Amino acid sequence: MNLVVLKENLKKGLDVVERITGRNISLPILNNVFLNSEKNFLKLSATDLELGIHYWVLTKIEKEGSVVIPGRVLSNFISYLQDQKINIKSKGLDLIIEGEKNKTQIKGFDAGEYPIIPQIKSEEFIEVSSQKLIEGLSQVVEIISTAQIRPEITGALLIFDKDSIKIAGTDSFRLAEKKITTNTKIKEAKTFIIPKKTIKELIGVLSDKKQKIKIFFSPNQIMFESNLEEIDHPEVQIISRLIDGDYPNYQEIIPKNYSTQLVINKDELIRQIKTASLFVDKNNEIKISVNPENKEIEIRVQNPDIGENISNLQAKIKGEKIEISFNWRFLLDGLMSIKSDQVFIGLNGEEGPALMKSTKEEDYLYVVMPVKIS
């Protein structure tokens, strides 16, 4: 291997692939980044066996080759270099980096020992705006369960249907669903469960992209691909395993009718919930009383060790008078994900699921279960 690359471009690529390297005691080879020069590109790759990332950097190639180098060592070293252009060579298993005033040799490993990242060969793909995709994933990811006792809900459910994608996540206590439109139509509906870790990496890697993302899939894997701006060639590919299992039929718990409905200013409700949270006990419970007669809701919390807080807010209310309790964090998570000034809240008695959504758009909904009034 012998090539010249811009430091800025190399560092950007290393920051992406190095995200999934770490201290793997059982398989230390996974702590490294695979560097492979091909045609006019330096291809950086990393995997943890469940998730793989490829990143292509435009370079001037003088001789092709491959090396496997500790990811964090290489990334940290490159960040300290002052040279704009870097000459990279391989010498046996090692990597030699040369600048104007610096020559460094980093010990590497046998490239033949590095795991092969599986490729998805399907020609069918869905194309979607990166901004729409990342916004949708961000509105769902935080409520996905981390409890391994039910692995099927430790990921997000993606439903591809015609020209749209539904993204759903739950932890059994609350549920979020986001619908986004795509730029291409799929031949037949498909459903996948994607790990929460993959979603976090997608958000971290693709958040600054303002282009189309291609989504390829196979029975066991899914791949997200963004292209270089300069030429029609991939810049980033994120390949993930899928979670095997049957996702709960979450549509059954989304309420269609409500005994009490209210429309309220979202920011004011958020402010009062945050205020009430200062007084909650270990159960994180706040009580909400809804009074249709005076068009007012009361948020009340009492803690014998701290004190009491009561706040009142005006709202548009229809239906029955009700007193209901919620985990304040669960309420706040839903409200923070709604993109409008006014929020609709539908209630179904003291123990029925509550639904929150924007008063302007129907593409996002959030369902939360009350806690039993103590």
Helices and strands as residue ranges (DSSP letters): E 2-6, H 7-17, G 18-20, G 28-31, E 32-38, E 41-47, E 51-58, E 60-63, E 65-70, H 71-80, E 85-91, E 94-98, E 103-106, G 111-113, E 125-129, H 130-141, G 151-153, E 155-161, E 164-170, E 174-181, E 190-195, H 196-206, E 212-217, E 221-227, E 234-241, G 250-253, E 260-265, H 266-277, E 285-291, E 296-303, E 307-314, E 316-319, E 322-327, H 328-337, E 342-347, E 354-358, E 364-368
